[in-house]
């Protein structure tokens, strides 16, 4: 557990470092919460750091609500579109995974990756 704790960083604390594997997530799916946090979530400096620090592999976990979100602010629309582009164009292959949640209910998760 100590090894895991010493390996978990915020994007801000990780600047200037790199790793073989980076796992990053944006844990919001509620549209109202996303709207409240648009400046933070769609900050391009943060996005550049999280996508450029992996030497070999980046795993980016986000809800479809984040990926498809369209802000009302014109400046933020361009920034939010970069997330959508990254997931839907750069990650050019897709698989549907059937998984079970904590209540053993089956659900589908879209897994996108770069070939």
N, CA, C and O atoms as a Tinker XYZ file with bonds, in Angstrom:
   460  protein
     1  N      0.824000   -1.185000    0.000000    73     2
     2  CA     0.000000    0.000000    0.000000    64     1     3
     3  C      0.875000    1.258000    0.000000    63     2     4     5
     4  O      0.520000    2.250000   -0.636000    81     3
     5  N      1.993000    1.230000    0.693000    73     3     6
     6  CA     2.878000    2.398000    0.706000    64     5     7
     7  C      3.442000    2.687000   -0.675000    63     6     8     9
     8  O      3.619000    3.847000   -1.047000    81     7
     9  N      3.727000    1.631000   -1.440000    73     7    10
    10  CA     4.226000    1.812000   -2.803000    64     9    11
    11  C      3.173000    2.516000   -3.661000    63    10    12    13
    12  O      3.497000    3.412000   -4.441000    81    11
    13  N      1.921000    2.107000   -3.514000    73    11    14
    14  CA     0.843000    2.759000   -4.263000    64    13    15
    15  C      0.711000    4.214000   -3.839000    63    14    16    17
    16  O      0.611000    5.098000   -4.689000    81    15
    17  N      0.710000    4.473000   -2.546000    73    15    18
    18  CA     0.595000    5.858000   -2.061000    64    17    19
    19  C      1.720000    6.741000   -2.588000    63    18    20    21
    20  O      1.499000    7.911000   -2.903000    81    19
    21  N      2.907000    6.193000   -2.684000    73    19    22
    22  CA     4.041000    6.990000   -3.144000    64    21    23
    23  C      4.056000    7.149000   -4.664000    63    22    24    25
    24  O      4.895000    7.873000   -5.201000    81    23
    25  N      3.136000    6.479000   -5.358000    73    23    26
    26  CA     3.082000    6.556000   -6.819000    64    25    27
    27  C      1.898000    7.355000   -7.337000    63    26    28    29
    28  O      1.775000    7.558000   -8.545000    81    27
    29  N      1.032000    7.810000   -6.454000    73    27    30
    30  CA    -0.163000    8.553000   -6.865000    64    29    31
    31  C      0.107000   10.039000   -6.706000    63    30    32    33
    32  O      0.468000   10.512000   -5.628000    81    31
    33  N     -0.079000   10.772000   -7.814000    73    31    34
    34  CA     0.202000   12.205000   -7.829000    64    33    35
    35  C     -0.940000   12.950000   -8.481000    63    34    36    37
    36  O     -1.690000   12.388000   -9.279000    81    35
    37  N     -1.065000   14.214000   -8.137000    73    35    38
    38  CA    -1.928000   15.088000   -8.923000    64    37    39
    39  C     -1.129000   15.497000  -10.151000    63    38    40    41
    40  O      0.096000   15.370000  -10.170000    81    39
    41  N     -1.809000   15.982000  -11.167000    73    39    42
    42  CA    -1.119000   16.411000  -12.380000    64    41    43
    43  C     -0.111000   17.496000  -12.057000    63    42    44    45
    44  O      0.995000   17.498000  -12.597000    81    43
    45  N     -0.481000   18.418000  -11.181000    73    43    46
    46  CA     0.403000   19.527000  -10.833000    64    45    47
    47  C      1.693000   19.043000  -10.179000    63    46    48    49
    48  O      2.766000   19.581000  -10.455000    81    47
    49  N      1.600000   18.052000   -9.333000    73    47    50
    50  CA     2.791000   17.533000   -8.657000    64    49    51
    51  C      3.636000   16.670000   -9.579000    63    50    52    53
    52  O      4.800000   16.403000   -9.279000    81    51
    53  N      3.072000   16.233000  -10.687000    73    51    54
    54  CA     3.778000   15.331000  -11.579000    64    53    55
    55  C      4.550000   16.062000  -12.672000    63    54    56    57
    56  O      5.347000   15.446000  -13.379000    81    55
    57  N      4.329000   17.346000  -12.818000    73    55    58
    58  CA     4.999000   18.106000  -13.863000    64    57    59
    59  C      6.507000   17.935000  -13.758000    63    58    60    61
    60  O      7.072000   18.003000  -12.666000    81    59
    61  N      7.162000   17.712000  -14.906000    73    59    62
    62  CA     8.606000   17.531000  -14.939000    64    61    63
    63  C      9.049000   16.093000  -14.739000    63    62    64    65
    64  O     10.241000   15.800000  -14.832000    81    63
    65  N      8.116000   15.188000  -14.466000    73    63    66
    66  CA     8.436000   13.769000  -14.274000    64    65    67
    67  C      7.868000   12.960000  -15.424000    63    66    68    69
    68  O      7.058000   13.459000  -16.206000    81    67
    69  N      8.296000   11.709000  -15.525000    73    67    70
    70  CA     7.691000   10.794000  -16.477000    64    69    71
    71  C      7.750000    9.385000  -15.907000    63    70    72    73
    72  O      8.509000    9.111000  -14.977000    81    71
    73  N      6.949000    8.502000  -16.468000    73    71    74
    74  CA     6.876000    7.106000  -16.050000    64    73    75
    75  C      6.625000    6.248000  -17.277000    63    74    76    77
    76  O      6.167000    6.752000  -18.302000    81    75
    77  N      6.917000    4.969000  -17.186000    73    75    78
    78  CA     6.620000    4.043000  -18.275000    64    77    79
    79  C      5.112000    3.974000  -18.520000    63    78    80    81
    80  O      4.667000    3.957000  -19.668000    81    79
    81  N      4.341000    3.934000  -17.459000    73    79    82
    82  CA     2.882000    3.826000  -17.532000    64    81    83
    83  C      2.253000    4.929000  -16.686000    63    82    84    85
    84  O      2.640000    5.142000  -15.536000    81    83
    85  N      1.288000    5.620000  -17.265000    73    83    86
    86  CA     0.513000    6.625000  -16.541000    64    85    87
    87  C     -0.950000    6.209000  -16.613000    63    86    88    89
    88  O     -1.466000    5.924000  -17.693000    81    87
    89  N     -1.612000    6.175000  -15.474000    73    87    90
    90  CA    -3.053000    5.952000  -15.412000    64    89    91
    91  C     -3.661000    7.232000  -14.865000    63    90    92    93
    92  O     -3.296000    7.688000  -13.781000    81    91
    93  N     -4.580000    7.803000  -15.609000    73    91    94
    94  CA    -5.209000    9.046000  -15.192000    64    93    95
    95  C     -6.721000    8.923000  -15.314000    63    94    96    97
    96  O     -7.225000    8.199000  -16.173000    81    95
    97  N     -7.432000    9.621000  -14.463000    73    95    98
    98  CA    -8.893000    9.562000  -14.541000    64    97    99
    99  C     -9.495000   10.919000  -14.201000    63    98   100   101
   100  O     -8.943000   11.710000  -13.436000    81    99
   101  N    -10.636000   11.141000  -14.801000    73    99   102
   102  CA   -11.469000   12.289000  -14.456000    64   101   103
   103  C    -12.773000   11.685000  -13.990000    63   102   104   105
   104  O    -13.539000   11.148000  -14.790000    81   103
   105  N    -13.026000   11.771000  -12.704000    73   103   106
   106  CA   -14.118000   11.032000  -12.083000    64   105   107
   107  C    -15.444000   11.754000  -11.996000    63   106   108   109
   108  O    -16.137000   11.639000  -10.986000    81   107
   109  N    -15.817000   12.494000  -13.025000    73   107   110
   110  CA   -17.115000   13.166000  -13.011000    64   109   111
   111  C    -17.975000   12.678000  -14.158000    63   110   112   113
   112  O    -17.489000   12.479000  -15.271000    81   111
   113  N    -19.258000   12.487000  -13.881000    73   111   114
   114  CA   -20.199000   12.170000  -14.951000    64   113   115
   115  C    -21.471000   13.009000  -14.833000    63   114   116   117
   116  O    -22.292000   13.019000  -15.750000    81   115
   117  N    -21.639000   13.706000  -13.722000    73   115   118
   118  CA   -22.791000   14.573000  -13.522000    64   117   119
   119  C    -22.573000   15.886000  -14.284000    63   118   120   121
   120  O    -21.616000   16.612000  -14.014000    81   119
   121  N    -23.451000   16.182000  -15.224000    73   119   122
   122  CA   -23.289000   17.356000  -16.089000    64   121   123
   123  C    -23.205000   18.644000  -15.282000    63   122   124   125
   124  O    -22.412000   19.522000  -15.623000    81   123
   125  N    -23.996000   18.785000  -14.223000    73   123   126
   126  CA   -23.943000   19.994000  -13.393000    64   125   127
   127  C    -22.570000   20.163000  -12.749000    63   126   128   129
   128  O    -22.046000   21.276000  -12.688000    81   127
   129  N    -21.989000   19.073000  -12.272000    73   127   130
   130  CA   -20.652000   19.138000  -11.665000    64   129   131
   131  C    -19.594000   19.454000  -12.711000    63   130   132   133
   132  O    -18.671000   20.226000  -12.453000    81   131
   133  N    -19.729000   18.858000  -13.890000    73   131   134
   134  CA   -18.785000   19.145000  -14.968000    64   133   135
   135  C    -18.841000   20.628000  -15.320000    63   134   136   137
   136  O    -17.802000   21.267000  -15.488000    81   135
   137  N    -20.046000   21.175000  -15.431000    73   135   138
   138  CA   -20.209000   22.605000  -15.737000    64   137   139
   139  C    -19.547000   23.477000  -14.683000    63   138   140   141
   140  O    -18.961000   24.507000  -15.014000    81   139
   141  N    -19.629000   23.083000  -13.429000    73   139   142
   142  CA   -19.013000   23.853000  -12.339000    64   141   143
   143  C    -17.494000   23.804000  -12.395000    63   142   144   145
   144  O    -16.834000   24.727000  -11.917000    81   143
   145  N    -16.931000   22.763000  -12.962000    73   143   146
   146  CA   -15.491000   22.541000  -12.955000    64   145   147
   147  C    -14.837000   22.674000  -14.327000    63   146   148   149
   148  O    -13.704000   22.225000  -14.503000    81   147
   149  N    -15.513000   23.276000  -15.303000    73   147   150
   150  CA   -14.988000   23.297000  -16.672000    64   149   151
   151  C    -13.603000   23.918000  -16.774000    63   150   152   153
   152  O    -12.750000   23.386000  -17.485000    81   151
   153  N    -13.355000   25.028000  -16.086000    73   151   154
   154  CA   -12.030000   25.662000  -16.168000    64   153   155
   155  C    -10.934000   24.721000  -15.677000    63   154   156   157
   156  O     -9.850000   24.668000  -16.259000    81   155
   157  N    -11.213000   23.987000  -14.618000    73   155   158
   158  CA   -10.240000   23.050000  -14.062000    64   157   159
   159  C    -10.079000   21.826000  -14.968000    63   158   160   161
   160  O     -8.959000   21.453000  -15.316000    81   159
   161  N    -11.192000   21.207000  -15.347000    73   159   162
   162  CA   -11.149000   19.967000  -16.125000    64   161   163
   163  C    -10.503000   20.178000  -17.486000    63   162   164   165
   164  O     -9.676000   19.376000  -17.917000    81   163
   165  N    -10.878000   21.250000  -18.157000    73   163   166
   166  CA   -10.432000   21.463000  -19.532000    64   165   167
   167  C     -9.246000   22.418000  -19.637000    63   166   168   169
   168  O     -9.068000   23.087000  -20.654000    81   167
   169  N     -8.451000   22.477000  -18.597000    73   167   170
   170  CA    -7.222000   23.268000  -18.606000    64   169   171
   171  C     -6.202000   22.557000  -19.499000    63   170   172   173
   172  O     -5.824000   21.416000  -19.231000    81   171
   173  N     -5.762000   23.234000  -20.556000    73   171   174
   174  CA    -4.884000   22.590000  -21.535000    64   173   175
   175  C     -3.491000   22.291000  -20.991000    63   174   176   177
   176  O     -2.867000   21.326000  -21.430000    81   175
   177  N     -2.990000   23.077000  -20.063000    73   175   178
   178  CA    -1.702000   22.742000  -19.441000    64   177   179
   179  C     -1.799000   21.400000  -18.722000    63   178   180   181
   180  O     -0.905000   20.561000  -18.833000    81   179
   181  N     -2.879000   21.206000  -17.991000    73   179   182
   182  CA    -3.088000   19.957000  -17.260000    64   181   183
   183  C     -3.233000   18.786000  -18.246000    63   182   184   185
   184  O     -2.649000   17.722000  -18.038000    81   183
   185  N     -4.000000   18.984000  -19.303000    73   183   186
   186  CA    -4.197000   17.933000  -20.311000    64   185   187
   187  C     -2.872000   17.563000  -20.974000    63   186   188   189
   188  O     -2.590000   16.383000  -21.182000    81   187
   189  N     -2.065000   18.560000  -21.303000    73   187   190
   190  CA    -0.763000   18.295000  -21.927000    64   189   191
   191  C      0.151000   17.511000  -20.999000    63   190   192   193
   192  O      0.849000   16.600000  -21.444000    81   191
   193  N      0.157000   17.852000  -19.720000    73   191   194
   194  CA     0.988000   17.114000  -18.767000    64   193   195
   195  C      0.506000   15.674000  -18.662000    63   194   196   197
   196  O      1.317000   14.749000  -18.728000    81   195
   197  N     -0.795000   15.466000  -18.499000    73   195   198
   198  CA    -1.264000   14.094000  -18.298000    64   197   199
   199  C     -1.099000   13.233000  -19.540000    63   198   200   201
   200  O     -0.978000   12.015000  -19.415000    81   199
   201  N     -1.089000   13.821000  -20.742000    73   199   202
   202  CA    -0.938000   13.007000  -21.946000    64   201   203
   203  C      0.500000   12.894000  -22.440000    63   202   204   205
   204  O      0.775000   12.113000  -23.351000    81   203
   205  N      1.407000   13.645000  -21.869000    73   203   206
   206  CA     2.781000   13.626000  -22.391000    64   205   207
   207  C      3.812000   13.012000  -21.441000    63   206   208   209
   208  O      4.992000   12.975000  -21.788000    81   207
   209  N      3.428000   12.541000  -20.288000    73   207   210
   210  CA     4.392000   12.034000  -19.312000    64   209   211
   211  C      4.590000   10.527000  -19.348000    63   210   212   213
   212  O      5.454000   10.000000  -18.647000    81   211
   213  N      3.803000    9.829000  -20.154000    73   211   214
   214  CA     3.959000    8.373000  -20.256000    64   213   215
   215  C      4.998000    8.043000  -21.314000    63   214   216   217
   216  O      4.880000    8.478000  -22.460000    81   215
   217  N      6.020000    7.273000  -20.935000    73   215   218
   218  CA     7.038000    6.858000  -21.903000    64   217   219
   219  C      6.487000    5.809000  -22.862000    63   218   220   221
   220  O      6.818000    5.817000  -24.048000    81   219
   221  N      5.644000    4.903000  -22.353000    73   219   222
   222  CA     5.171000    3.791000  -23.177000    64   221   223
   223  C      3.661000    3.692000  -23.282000    63   222   224   225
   224  O      3.145000    3.394000  -24.360000    81   223
   225  N      2.942000    3.931000  -22.211000    73   223   226
   226  CA     1.498000    3.721000  -22.238000    64   225   227
   227  C      0.789000    4.691000  -21.317000    63   226   228   229
   228  O      1.225000    4.956000  -20.196000    81   227
   229  N     -0.330000    5.218000  -21.830000    73   227   230
   230  CA    -1.215000    6.093000  -21.056000    64   229   231
   231  C     -2.584000    5.452000  -21.020000    63   230   232   233
   232  O     -3.129000    5.082000  -22.060000    81   231
   233  N     -3.136000    5.320000  -19.844000    73   231   234
   234  CA    -4.517000    4.861000  -19.686000    64   233   235
   235  C     -5.303000    6.056000  -19.163000    63   234   236   237
   236  O     -5.051000    6.558000  -18.068000    81   235
   237  N     -6.260000    6.498000  -19.971000    73   235   238
   238  CA    -7.060000    7.693000  -19.668000    64   237   239
   239  C     -8.489000    7.232000  -19.413000    63   238   240   241
   240  O     -9.152000    6.732000  -20.322000    81   239
   241  N     -8.964000    7.397000  -18.187000    73   239   242
   242  CA   -10.296000    6.939000  -17.800000    64   241   243
   243  C    -11.182000    8.162000  -17.637000    63   242   244   245
   244  O    -10.881000    9.067000  -16.858000    81   243
   245  N    -12.281000    8.175000  -18.385000    73   243   246
   246  CA   -13.213000    9.305000  -18.312000    64   245   247
   247  C    -14.601000    8.823000  -18.690000    63   246   248   249
   248  O    -14.763000    7.857000  -19.435000    81   247
   249  N    -15.587000    9.508000  -18.167000    73   247   250
   250  CA   -16.969000    9.188000  -18.511000    64   249   251
   251  C    -17.290000    9.720000  -19.905000    63   250   252   253
   252  O    -16.628000   10.631000  -20.402000    81   251
   253  N    -18.306000    9.143000  -20.522000    73   251   254
   254  CA   -18.739000    9.654000  -21.824000    64   253   255
   255  C    -19.262000   11.080000  -21.689000    63   254   256   257
   256  O    -19.229000   11.848000  -22.650000    81   255
   257  N    -19.745000   11.435000  -20.501000    73   255   258
   258  CA   -20.226000   12.799000  -20.275000    64   257   259
   259  C    -19.076000   13.811000  -20.351000    63   258   260   261
   260  O    -19.262000   14.918000  -20.857000    81   259
   261  N    -17.905000   13.446000  -19.857000    73   259   262
   262  CA   -16.722000   14.320000  -19.974000    64   261   263
   263  C    -16.292000   14.410000  -21.428000    63   262   264   265
   264  O    -16.065000   15.503000  -21.946000    81   263
   265  N    -16.180000   13.276000  -22.081000    73   263   266
   266  CA   -15.679000   13.226000  -23.455000    64   265   267
   267  C    -16.592000   13.988000  -24.413000    63   266   268   269
   268  O    -16.108000   14.631000  -25.344000    81   267
   269  N    -17.892000   13.924000  -24.200000    73   267   270
   270  CA   -18.850000   14.541000  -25.119000    64   269   271
   271  C    -19.385000   15.886000  -24.634000    63   270   272   273
   272  O    -20.285000   16.452000  -25.255000    81   271
   273  N    -18.848000   16.394000  -23.548000    73   271   274
   274  CA   -19.352000   17.641000  -22.967000    64   273   275
   275  C    -19.092000   18.830000  -23.893000    63   274   276   277
   276  O    -18.002000   18.967000  -24.449000    81   275
   277  N    -20.097000   19.684000  -24.054000    73   275   278
   278  CA   -19.960000   20.910000  -24.835000    64   277   279
   279  C    -20.255000   22.089000  -23.906000    63   278   280   281
   280  O    -21.410000   22.327000  -23.554000    81   279
   281  N    -19.224000   22.820000  -23.512000    73   279   282
   282  CA   -19.424000   23.968000  -22.619000    64   281   283
   283  C    -20.171000   25.099000  -23.320000    63   282   284   285
   284  O    -20.217000   25.153000  -24.549000    81   283
   285  N    -20.746000   25.988000  -22.544000    73   283   286
   286  CA   -21.421000   27.156000  -23.106000    64   285   287
   287  C    -20.410000   28.222000  -23.517000    63   286   288   289
   288  O    -20.655000   28.968000  -24.465000    81   287
   289  N    -19.297000   28.303000  -22.830000    73   287   290
   290  CA   -18.266000   29.302000  -23.108000    64   289   291
   291  C    -17.515000   28.935000  -24.392000    63   290   292   293
   292  O    -17.010000   27.821000  -24.530000    81   291
   293  N    -17.450000   29.889000  -25.330000    73   291   294
   294  CA   -16.837000   29.640000  -26.642000    64   293   295
   295  C    -15.375000   29.203000  -26.529000    63   294   296   297
   296  O    -14.941000   28.296000  -27.239000    81   295
   297  N    -14.622000   29.841000  -25.646000    73   295   298
   298  CA   -13.206000   29.488000  -25.465000    64   297   299
   299  C    -13.051000   28.065000  -24.939000    63   298   300   301
   300  O    -12.133000   27.348000  -25.337000    81   299
   301  N    -13.939000   27.663000  -24.055000    73   299   302
   302  CA   -13.856000   26.315000  -23.487000    64   301   303
   303  C    -14.313000   25.231000  -24.461000    63   302   304   305
   304  O    -13.933000   24.069000  -24.315000    81   303
   305  N    -15.124000   25.599000  -25.452000    73   303   306
   306  CA   -15.557000   24.607000  -26.444000    64   305   307
   307  C    -14.349000   24.028000  -27.158000    63   306   308   309
   308  O    -14.256000   22.814000  -27.342000    81   307
   309  N    -13.427000   24.885000  -27.559000    73   307   310
   310  CA   -12.225000   24.417000  -28.247000    64   309   311
   311  C    -11.400000   23.503000  -27.351000    63   310   312   313
   312  O    -10.887000   22.479000  -27.803000    81   311
   313  N    -11.274000   23.871000  -26.085000    73   311   314
   314  CA   -10.497000   23.051000  -25.159000    64   313   315
   315  C    -11.165000   21.698000  -24.912000    63   314   316   317
   316  O    -10.500000   20.662000  -24.913000    81   315
   317  N    -12.470000   21.713000  -24.703000    73   315   318
   318  CA   -13.199000   20.460000  -24.460000    64   317   319
   319  C    -13.151000   19.560000  -25.683000    63   318   320   321
   320  O    -13.148000   18.336000  -25.549000    81   319
   321  N    -13.113000   20.145000  -26.870000    73   319   322
   322  CA   -13.075000   19.335000  -28.088000    64   321   323
   323  C    -11.785000   18.534000  -28.182000    63   322   324   325
   324  O    -11.754000   17.506000  -28.860000    81   323
   325  N    -10.728000   18.973000  -27.525000    73   323   326
   326  CA    -9.465000   18.230000  -27.543000    64   325   327
   327  C     -9.607000   16.888000  -26.813000    63   326   328   329
   328  O     -8.998000   15.899000  -27.222000    81   327
   329  N    -10.390000   16.843000  -25.754000    73   327   330
   330  CA   -10.653000   15.575000  -25.076000    64   329   331
   331  C    -11.397000   14.637000  -26.028000    63   330   332   333
   332  O    -11.048000   13.464000  -26.169000    81   331
   333  N    -12.428000   15.179000  -26.677000    73   331   334
   334  CA   -13.217000   14.379000  -27.606000    64   333   335
   335  C    -12.346000   13.867000  -28.748000    63   334   336   337
   336  O    -12.443000   12.699000  -29.126000    81   335
   337  N    -11.501000   14.727000  -29.297000    73   335   338
   338  CA   -10.599000   14.327000  -30.375000    64   337   339
   339  C     -9.653000   13.219000  -29.896000    63   338   340   341
   340  O     -9.458000   12.216000  -30.584000    81   339
   341  N     -9.076000   13.412000  -28.721000    73   339   342
   342  CA    -8.124000   12.424000  -28.196000    64   341   343
   343  C     -8.784000   11.044000  -28.078000    63   342   344   345
   344  O     -8.215000   10.036000  -28.497000    81   343
   345  N     -9.972000   11.016000  -27.511000    73   343   346
   346  CA   -10.645000    9.739000  -27.280000    64   345   347
   347  C    -11.198000    9.147000  -28.575000    63   346   348   349
   348  O    -11.034000    7.952000  -28.823000    81   347
   349  N    -11.841000    9.953000  -29.391000    73   347   350
   350  CA   -12.571000    9.414000  -30.543000    64   349   351
   351  C    -11.782000    9.374000  -31.848000    63   350   352   353
   352  O    -12.148000    8.620000  -32.750000    81   351
   353  N    -10.732000   10.143000  -31.979000    73   351   354
   354  CA    -9.943000   10.132000  -33.218000    64   353   355
   355  C     -8.546000    9.547000  -32.998000    63   354   356   357
   356  O     -8.131000    8.633000  -33.710000    81   355
   357  N     -7.823000   10.083000  -32.006000    73   355   358
   358  CA    -6.476000    9.572000  -31.746000    64   357   359
   359  C     -6.529000    8.113000  -31.316000    63   358   360   361
   360  O     -5.779000    7.280000  -31.825000    81   359
   361  N     -7.410000    7.811000  -30.383000    73   359   362
   362  CA    -7.623000    6.416000  -29.967000    64   361   363
   363  C     -8.565000    5.802000  -31.003000    63   362   364   365
   364  O     -9.785000    5.838000  -30.842000    81   363
   365  N     -7.993000    5.242000  -32.061000    73   363   366
   366  CA    -8.737000    4.919000  -33.266000    64   365   367
   367  C     -9.366000    3.523000  -33.289000    63   366   368   369
   368  O    -10.016000    3.170000  -34.272000    81   367
   369  N     -9.195000    2.743000  -32.264000    73   367   370
   370  CA    -9.797000    1.412000  -32.189000    64   369   371
   371  C    -10.694000    1.334000  -30.961000    63   370   372   373
   372  O    -10.481000    2.026000  -29.965000    81   371
   373  N    -11.717000    0.460000  -31.060000    73   371   374
   374  CA   -12.690000    0.367000  -29.972000    64   373   375
   375  C    -13.069000   -1.081000  -29.708000    63   374   376   377
   376  O    -13.196000   -1.893000  -30.624000    81   375
   377  N    -13.244000   -1.376000  -28.426000    73   375   378
   378  CA   -13.757000   -2.676000  -27.989000    64   377   379
   379  C    -14.850000   -2.397000  -26.964000    63   378   380   381
   380  O    -14.778000   -1.423000  -26.215000    81   379
   381  N    -15.841000   -3.245000  -26.938000    73   379   382
   382  CA   -16.870000   -3.171000  -25.899000    64   381   383
   383  C    -16.567000   -4.283000  -24.897000    63   382   384   385
   384  O    -16.494000   -5.458000  -25.257000    81   383
   385  N    -16.394000   -3.898000  -23.648000    73   383   386
   386  CA   -16.106000   -4.865000  -22.587000    64   385   387
   387  C    -17.353000   -5.060000  -21.742000    63   386   388   389
   388  O    -17.993000   -4.085000  -21.349000    81   387
   389  N    -17.702000   -6.294000  -21.461000    73   387   390
   390  CA   -18.805000   -6.607000  -20.559000    64   389   391
   391  C    -18.214000   -6.867000  -19.187000    63   390   392   393
   392  O    -17.423000   -7.793000  -19.008000    81   391
   393  N    -18.597000   -6.053000  -18.224000    73   391   394
   394  CA   -18.083000   -6.200000  -16.865000    64   393   395
   395  C    -19.246000   -6.251000  -15.889000    63   394   396   397
   396  O    -20.381000   -5.922000  -16.234000    81   395
   397  N    -18.947000   -6.666000  -14.672000    73   395   398
   398  CA   -19.965000   -6.699000  -13.625000    64   397   399
   399  C    -19.643000   -5.632000  -12.592000    63   398   400   401
   400  O    -18.488000   -5.442000  -12.213000    81   399
   401  N    -20.684000   -4.940000  -12.144000    73   399   402
   402  CA   -20.491000   -3.954000  -11.093000    64   401   403
   403  C    -20.495000   -4.645000   -9.734000    63   402   404   405
   404  O    -20.555000   -5.872000   -9.654000    81   403
   405  N    -20.432000   -3.853000   -8.669000    73   403   406
   406  CA   -20.349000   -4.419000   -7.318000    64   405   407
   407  C    -21.586000   -5.217000   -6.929000    63   406   408   409
   408  O    -21.536000   -6.005000   -5.985000    81   407
   409  N    -22.708000   -5.026000   -7.645000    73   407   410
   410  CA   -23.934000   -5.781000   -7.373000    64   409   411
   411  C    -24.134000   -6.925000   -8.362000    63   410   412   413
   412  O    -25.229000   -7.478000   -8.466000    81   411
   413  N    -23.083000   -7.274000   -9.079000    73   411   414
   414  CA   -23.092000   -8.333000  -10.087000    64   413   415
   415  C    -24.022000   -8.048000  -11.262000    63   414   416   417
   416  O    -24.453000   -8.970000  -11.954000    81   415
   417  N    -24.329000   -6.775000  -11.487000    73   415   418
   418  CA   -25.089000   -6.384000  -12.667000    64   417   419
   419  C    -24.107000   -6.214000  -13.821000    63   418   420   421
   420  O    -23.061000   -5.580000  -13.681000    81   419
   421  N    -24.463000   -6.789000  -14.954000    73   419   422
   422  CA   -23.573000   -6.671000  -16.105000    64   421   423
   423  C    -23.769000   -5.319000  -16.778000    63   422   424   425
   424  O    -24.891000   -4.832000  -16.924000    81   423
   425  N    -22.661000   -4.731000  -17.179000    73   423   426
   426  CA   -22.711000   -3.457000  -17.891000    64   425   427
   427  C    -21.647000   -3.455000  -18.970000    63   426   428   429
   428  O    -20.689000   -4.226000  -18.917000    81   427
   429  N    -21.823000   -2.587000  -19.941000    73   427   430
   430  CA   -20.855000   -2.483000  -21.012000    64   429   431
   431  C    -20.025000   -1.223000  -20.848000    63   430   432   433
   432  O    -20.534000   -0.158000  -20.498000    81   431
   433  N    -18.742000   -1.373000  -21.108000    73   431   434
   434  CA   -17.805000   -0.265000  -21.045000    64   433   435
   435  C    -17.094000   -0.189000  -22.379000    63   434   436   437
   436  O    -16.626000   -1.194000  -22.915000    81   435
   437  N    -17.023000    1.027000  -22.905000    73   435   438
   438  CA   -16.326000    1.235000  -24.172000    64   437   439
   439  C    -14.835000    1.433000  -23.869000    63   438   440   441
   440  O    -14.466000    2.284000  -23.060000    81   439
   441  N    -14.007000    0.657000  -24.513000    73   439   442
   442  CA   -12.567000    0.721000  -24.346000    64   441   443
   443  C    -11.986000    1.176000  -25.693000    63   442   444   445
   444  O    -12.113000    0.473000  -26.695000    81   443
   445  N    -11.358000    2.339000  -25.709000    73   443   446
   446  CA   -10.762000    2.861000  -26.936000    64   445   447
   447  C     -9.241000    2.886000  -26.772000    63   446   448   449
   448  O     -8.731000    3.129000  -25.679000    81   447
   449  N     -8.529000    2.635000  -27.863000    73   447   450
   450  CA    -7.080000    2.584000  -27.794000    64   449   451
   451  C     -6.480000    2.977000  -29.135000    63   450   452   453
   452  O     -7.160000    2.982000  -30.161000    81   451
   453  N     -5.209000    3.303000  -29.107000    73   451   454
   454  CA    -4.454000    3.659000  -30.306000    64   453   455
   455  C     -3.778000    2.414000  -30.824000    63   454   456   457
   456  O     -3.060000    1.733000  -30.092000    81   455
   457  N     -4.009000    2.117000  -32.093000    73   455   458
   458  CA    -3.375000    0.936000  -32.669000    64   457   459
   459  C     -1.982000    1.272000  -33.146000    63   458   460
   460  O     -1.281000    0.404000  -33.665000    81   459
